[in-house]
Amino acid sequence: MTASDRSASPRPLPKPGILDIAAYVGGKSKVEGIAHPVKLSSNENVLGCSEQAKAAYRDAADRLHVYPDGKASGLRAAVSQRYGLEPERLTFGDGSDEIFALLCQAYLEPGDNIVQGEHGFAAYAIGARACQAEVRFAAEPNRRIDVAEVAKQVDARTRIVFVANPANPTGTWLTGEEIRDLHATLPPSVILVLDGAYAEFCTDPRFEDGLALARHAQNVVVTRTFSKIHGLASLRVGWGYADADIIEPIERIRPPFNTSIPAQEAAVAALADRAFEAASVALVEQWRPWLAQQLGGLGLAVTPSAANFVLVDFPATPGRTALEAEAFLASKGYLVRAVANYGLPNSLRITIGREEHNRAVVDLLAEFMNR
Ligand SMILES: Cc1ncc(COP(=O)(O)O)c(C=O)c1O
C-alpha cells in the first residue's frame, strides 16, 4: 500500500503493517460460573503488595486533581539510592512495557530491525512493528537465549536486541558472563535491552542484573518493573537505566505524566518494604522446586525456571493436551496461561502460587493426567 492509496481510501487507514500486528493477549482473569478463580496466568505477586505501599496509595487520594511530577523525583531518588544509580540516567514508564515502546519509537525507522529470542516476550515485537521495523527471531536451543544464535540474526539494520533475563514465558536465564559475551558480540550501534522484570527471583550467584554493565557501556538499557516482586501490576510503574545519551531522546518523547501520583508514591513505599520483597522471593524459592518435582512425577516436563512461574509441557495426545489441561484447570477455578502464541503449543505457564494453590494445581493435574 502506498501513501497515495491511503490518501485515495474512502476511510482512514493505519500505516502499513499495523493491521498485521497481533494485539497483546494478557492472562485470563475470568471463567464462566466461577466468581473468584485463582489467577495464576499473569505472573503477578500472589502475596498481593506491601501494606506500606497500600497506605501510600490511599494517602495519595487527596491529590487526584493535580498532575503528577513528570520527573517522578521522589521515585527517582528512591530507585537511585536503592540501586546506587545516577538519577539523571533513569527513565520511568507506564510499566516497563512503555519503555520498550519508547525505545522502539526513538531508535527504529522503517526497514530497521530488532532481534529477540524465538520465544521472546510479545511486547518487544509489538513495539517494533508499530514502528514498521522487522522482528528477527533468534533460535533458542533448550529454550534459552543463545549468544551465537542472536549474533547470527544481527545485521547492519539491527538497532535493538531485546533479552529478558530471566525470560518469559520460558523462565530460563543467562549468567552474567553470558550476558557480557552477548554484549561483546554486538556492534556499538546496537542497543542491548536487558529486561529484568523477574530479576529478583533469580538468586543464583552467577546471575547479574546488568546494572554494572549498563553503567559503563553506552549501548545497554536495563529495565525493571514494580509489577512482579513488588506486586503493583495495576499501578503500572517500570524504570529504565542507561547511558544519558540513550535516556535523553526517550525523555523527549515520553508522555510527560506517564506515572501517576498514587503509582509513584506506592512504588517508593514498596521499595522500602524489604520484608515484603524477601517474603515474595522466599515463597517462590520454596515452591518452584516443589512444583517442578511434583509435576515431573506426573510425567510432565518442566523447563528449569528462575522466575515466579514454571513452563510445563504436556503430551500432544488427545485428552492430555496443554489446551485441555488449561480448560480443565479453569473449570476447577485455576487460571493458567496457554503459550501457543510464543511458539510453545504444548506448554502451559503456571505462576507459582501460595501453598494451597500449588497443592491444588498438582492434585488437579494428577486427576487430569489419570482420568
Ligand atoms: C519479560 C517481561 N517484561 C516486561 C513485562 C511487563 O512489565 P510491566 O508490567 O512493567 O509493563 C512483563 C510482564 O509480564 C514480562 O513478562
The ligand as an SDF file (V2000), in Angstrom:
LIG
                    3D

 16 16  0  0  0  0  0  0  0  0999 V2000
    9.5180  -10.3170   30.4410 C   0  0  0  0  0  0  0  0  0  0  0  0
    8.5820   -9.2400   30.8180 C   0  0  0  0  0  0  0  0  0  0  0  0
    8.9590   -7.9740   30.6760 N   0  0  0  0  0  0  0  0  0  0  0  0
    8.1440   -6.9500   30.9900 C   0  0  0  0  0  0  0  0  0  0  0  0
    6.8690   -7.1910   31.4660 C   0  0  0  0  0  0  0  0  0  0  0  0
    5.9470   -6.0240   31.6570 C   0  0  0  0  0  0  0  0  0  0  0  0
    6.0410   -5.4490   32.8440 O   0  0  0  0  0  0  0  0  0  0  0  0
    5.2650   -4.1070   33.1680 P   0  0  0  0  0  0  0  0  0  0  0  0
    4.1140   -4.5190   33.9940 O   0  0  0  0  0  0  0  0  0  0  0  0
    6.2950   -3.3160   33.9120 O   0  0  0  0  0  0  0  0  0  0  0  0
    4.8660   -3.4290   31.8990 O   0  0  0  0  0  0  0  0  0  0  0  0
    6.4340   -8.4810   31.6650 C   0  0  0  0  0  0  0  0  0  0  0  0
    5.0690   -8.7140   32.1630 C   0  0  0  0  0  0  0  0  0  0  0  0
    4.5240   -9.7670   32.1640 O   0  0  0  0  0  0  0  0  0  0  0  0
    7.3030   -9.5340   31.3240 C   0  0  0  0  0  0  0  0  0  0  0  0
    6.9160  -10.8060   31.4450 O   0  0  0  0  0  0  0  0  0  0  0  0
  1  2  1  0
  2  3  1  0
  2 15  2  0
  3  4  2  0
  4  5  1  0
  5  6  1  0
  5 12  2  0
  6  7  1  0
  7  8  1  0
  8  9  2  0
  8 10  1  0
  8 11  1  0
 12 13  1  0
 12 15  1  0
 13 14  2  0
 15 16  1  0
M  END
$$$$
